[in-house]
Each structure stands twice: as structure tokens, then as C-alpha cells.
């Protein structure tokens, strides 16, 4: 059975140079005021933290969910049982019954976002994020798939020091998944994104525009077991993401050089679900450790966790919907981070 899939799921060290001198009638010449170099550096760092967490908690998990929805789950249903049915659908849909042919080409889309509030006196922020992805993939064999996804992320909010920040970032990610055996599969993703950032400051006649870019490389190992009526899905993953914030000149000709930072994060956990009549609720949790944190993020702690819940609602064998929401900052000092996604899937 060949099918298509549509899924709807979401710091810089600074140097201040002399600004231009303005002449005032009847008084001495004065230079226009700008936020300090330290304040600008901290503001940029806060934006980087928000952008990296949105990638880690919304963009990449969406792709991982699509991979799990697609790959064959041999042994979960009887061989030769025919076309897939609405029974045993998980929040990460197994894709097809054993004995089905590969689903061929698939397209999918995702939307989601979140809100993060950091109450640190230095580097604090309150930023909302949102975005969407569109992807296409090919299930080359029942065990192996390749895909590519395009994404857009946006954010806006406030940063300590009187700053307001707006970001728009576009990216592309290539990915692959392979079913190892009856219970386990591996996934790999490599992505690049580039964006523009605008900052203003209520205390000054001031604005700044700068560019940033980010690479993301993630590998994962995902399991799927049934214990009676309960579904258990353990997972582990490792993420490496170098981030480049390019230098800029603000509205008062203050030059701020760029900086490269990075995130290296390991995660382990999974979800537990209980298939019910025509729907399947689940809860999920992970523990994570940052072996390397972006500039400024270390103050929130290097070890934390996430917890979330959701449900998959199959409408028939071709259409299903799901919703997911979670809290992403367990154990993170002074940080409160939430994210969510909605999913609608269509196979044909």
C-alpha cells in the first residue's frame, strides 16, 4: 500500500567605538547614547538561548515524530494481517502493519511554538516562539526512509535591560530513519538555519539589526514495546548545534563583533501510552544534560528534564489528529519553558 503523509504538528563580546558627535546650539557637542556594550552582548546571548531551545524542543522533535510515524513496526501486529487499522496507533504512529509495502512518497507539515521566561538578573528574558515546517520524504524500503524539511521560526519578546527583540529564521533539515529490528530504530538529522534579528531599547533612541545562523546535528535511538495493553517507547538522543551570531553596527554606529557558541545536549527518556477505543493518551518525560551550553545558558544549570502529555485520535485508517504540550525546564534555575504542537495527518 503506497501512501502520502500530511502532518500538522511548532553573547556576543562587544567593543564600543566612538559615535558621531552632534552639535547642540548653545552647548557642548554630545555623542548619542547607546546601551552599553555589555548590555548589548547580554541581550544577544538571551536571543541565542531562546532560538536554540526552540530548535531542541519544537523543530527537531517534530521531525523525530514523523520518522516514528512512518517506520515499519514488525511484530506489533500479526504478519499478513493486511492494511493498517486504527488499532494500536501510538502518538508516534507505527506507519503500517507488517506485510504492507513501503508507503512511498510522503509530505508533511507541522506547526508549534512555545514561551520561555528567564528570571535571571543578568541575561533574563521573556520570549514567545512560533513556527511551521513542511517536509517531503521517501520510504525507500519498509525499514529505510530519507527526507528533507524546510522550516520557519519566529520569536518576539523582551530582554533585560529594556530591550525588545524580534527574530525570523528559515532553515532546512535532511534526515533519515532505519528500523534495526522488531523493537528499535535509529534516526539522524542535519540542519542549517539562518535568520535576522531586530532589537530596540525603550531607554534610548536605538535599534540594531544583525544576522545569525545555526547548524543542528542530532542522532537518536528509539524503541517500541507493548506490555499487555500498554505501549512503552524508550529513546536516547544526542544533539550538537553550533550557533553563529554575526557582528553588527547599531543605529549610533557602535560596532559589536560577532561570536560563535554551541549547544551539546544528551537526552534519555520516552513515553508511556494506553490505546483506548479510537484514541490513545500518553505521557512523556526525558532527562537531559548539556555537555556544552550556549553563552549565558550555563547559569540555568547543565542538567534538567522535560515532561509532557498528549493524545492521538485516529479518525479512520487514513486520517488522525494529535495534540502535545510540555514543560521543558525541570531543574533549570530561574527558567520556565513551555512548548506545544498540534498534528493532523492524512494518508492517501
Secondary structure by P-SEA (a helix, b strand, c coil): ccbbbbbccccccccccccbbbbcccccccccccccaaaaaaaaaaaaaaaaaaaaccaaaaaaaaaaaccccccccccccccccccccccccccccccccccccccccccccbbbbbccccccbbbbbbcccccccccccccccccccccccccccccccbbbbbbbbbbcccbbbbbccccbbbbbbbbcccbbbbbbbccccccccbbbbbbbbbbbbbbbbbcccbbbbbbcbbbbbbbbbbbbbccccbbbbbbccbbbbbbbbbcccccccccccccccccccccccccccccccccccccccbbbbbccccccccccccccccccccbbbbbbbbbbbbcc
